[in-house]
Amino acid sequence: MEATLLRRDEPPAFNVEGTGGNSPFVVVCDHAGNRLPRSLGSLSLSARELASHIAWDIGAGEVARRLAALLGAGCISQPYSRLVIDCNRPLSAVDSIAGMSGGIFIPGNTNLLRDEVNARTREIFQPYHAVIRAELDRRKAADWPSVFVSIHSFTPVLLGHPRPWHIGVLSNHDERVALPLLNLLRAEGDLVVGDNEPYAAQEASDYSLVEHGEKRGILTVELELRQDLIADEAGQDTWAGRLARLLVAATTPLLSMGRANPA
């Protein structure tokens, strides 16, 4: 008998808000929440640790929701902690289910049985990505252009090292959105903008961007926002508004020239 993770009264591994309407944008947030299935207890972590950046991307989910609303777009987010299974890692990645995060040992993620790993994959990772895949398939069948935007956040200090960037613009092999957006953000004049910093997008660490964006050939970008800037509603509103304005400016020429989809 297969192990089960979620109980019947627990929420599914995805939240879907908005239908997208006529907007070309699809906004996702892989690490929107820090919820744990009751069957996992606390993973032997403290409440403070579970509220920290090791468990989720603080503020990112709220920015994603606000951004999608401003763009008239749909937002798909994942409410369970990245410590259950990281929905932005390939299943083959060593930190798909992290034993350490931010220098903190995760006791509840050690010595897992294959059935336990399979349950996390089957009940969290696969349903979340299936919803994203279905939405992009629906848009493709209707011959609608899509701009895939993945929202993340990063801690302002990691292992004692301050991180000066306000925002990072991440791309892997497709820079159609990243380059104009990077230039627009730098032109704002009050920002330190990272070009594939503080993280560089790549197949080993950025499943959503690669799987749903680049492999489809649609316009795509991943954004990393510093958590102290989006920890409250005022910061979330400010950044959602700024990103909505600049994403439209960066993508409108591409959409008008028919460069949203592969030839």
Secondary structure, DSSP 8 states (H G I E B T S, - for coil): -----S-TTS--S-EEE---TT--EEEEETT---B--GGGTTTT--HHHHHSTTTS-TTHHHHHHHHHHHHT-EEEE--B-TTT--TTS-TTSTTTT-SEETTEE-GGGSS--HHHHHHHIIIIIHHHHHHHHHHHHHHHHTT---EEEEEEEE-SEETTEE---SEEEE-SS--TTHHHHHHHHHHTSS--EEES-SS---TTT-HHIIIIIITTT-EEEEEEEEGGGSSSHHHHHHHHHHHHHHHHHHHHHHHHTT-SS--
